[in-house]
């Protein structure tokens, strides 16, 4: 990893290139027979709104001070009725603006009722809309979904061409803290506080979001002094040691995995980073009791398939599973690339999968994420049966195809169970 000046955190004032194209619909309508069953849109209309939450006493990585840290959230929710589709504007890694068309209605009225909360956490770099398809999907099935813009770690804030790792120290330190704070803040957010089920919440993290999620449900980081220096650019030994001490926390920034918030009832870790460097204490992983579904491409070129396998093997929850997407690399979770990303690999590289159609990957993520959340947050036994698949889906064809997959199309997957 290249070294850098950790003070060079680029902020939202970076120049962006245009002009902005019309809102793009990234998805085709497909026959139900060729899609996973639980990727079908739910019956509830969906609304979406943007809120900002602020932790007024957030610890600092580079000092012993506490300061404000604000997070912008995109929140999807069941709505009273369907209104005009919202648009989502963001930028590629080269700061080219794009606009996507969604299905949710912007600021539509929230439907009465109580719903489980699911938190979505993007990778490094990324943005809160990166898995908008999943936020809309879960909301249509009766969830409130809060997707985080992780401050210091978004495409908009990082000059990836000139200082690609500028936000990485903040990412290492804040990912799990942001996830935990989002749960707490959403329960106090005026629009949603009376509509969220306070007993059970779900967490879905991609890449560095997965790195955070494993810690949030109880994994403790075990950065050595050398690893802390390597991943933050710090060369002075005493400073690297002090940094390792600050990074080595558990469960949302706490001192022990025993302080894990028991409301976290299910986790999906999509291509989680960190296992390839064994940055987690195996004993703490063994104490995790929250069910974790690890999802990995067996050709992952960022997190490393063996590293994700190591995380799964050491996770203690007997209900944890590992879904392998064969011939996939790291980009298993983002929405399809916008048109503006196709002009150069620098942008396209964070979306593209050479062996898979991105819409197919999105539908697989929708299917298994909904199964996890319905099984463990809504305690729906029928949903649990969609997780009771094993072996290689290719080998099942013609005899007993995986539940939810047509025998002609449910190919390229395999599932491991702890039991």
Helices and strands as residue ranges (DSSP letters): G 32-34, G 37-39, E 46-59, E 66-78, E 85-91, E 97-106, E 115-121, H 132-140, E 143-149, H 168-186, E 196-206, H 208-216, H 225-232, H 237-247, G 257-259, E 264-270, G 275-277, H 282-286, E 291-297, H 305-314, E 321-325, G 339-341, H 345-348, H 358-376, H 381-385, E 391-392, H 393-396, E 413-417
